[in-house]
Amino acid sequence: MTDNLNFIKCPACGTLMKKVFLENQNILIDICLDGCGGIWLDNRELAKVDEKDEDITPLNEALNGKTFINVDTTAERICPICNKPMVKNHVSAKQDICIDECYHCGGKFFDRNELELMRNQYDSDEQRLADVKELAKHSEKLEQIFQELLKKEAL
């Protein structure tokens, strides 16, 4: 999906979002500057802003000094692009930041400060991948234990 050029309403507070151009990534980011401070990323944009070394200075400058309203981060969100319900998912293997994703168009919504929190979780893609691999090992081990319990119950 290409960069959305239309102005959209924030899925968290309904305020019209502003566009901030990230020159180094050549993308427009939708940001709720007059409402809750949330950030909308179109499909495939997250990979361009998810690491600490990727320059998001224009985004931070737009947010700097602003006061934002509080929103219910647990409320169901509707995608501002395709009007489908969004799904809450953890953004990393650490499972401490939960964002809203649209499975239909691939867009992602970060509540205020969640993008920065995610960017600060890891120093590199290698660390992020190592955490994913470790989580997968634990999941496999849990699956083995579960299967063994099912076998015992069947006896």
Secondary structure, DSSP 8 states (H G I E B T S, - for coil): -----S--B-TTT--B-EEEEETTTTEEEEE-TTTT--EEE-TT-GGGTSSTTS--HHHHHHHTT-------TTS--B-TTT--B-EEEESSTT---EEEE-TTT--EEE-TTHHHHHHTT-SSHHHHHHHHHHHHHHHHHHHHHHHHHHHHHH-
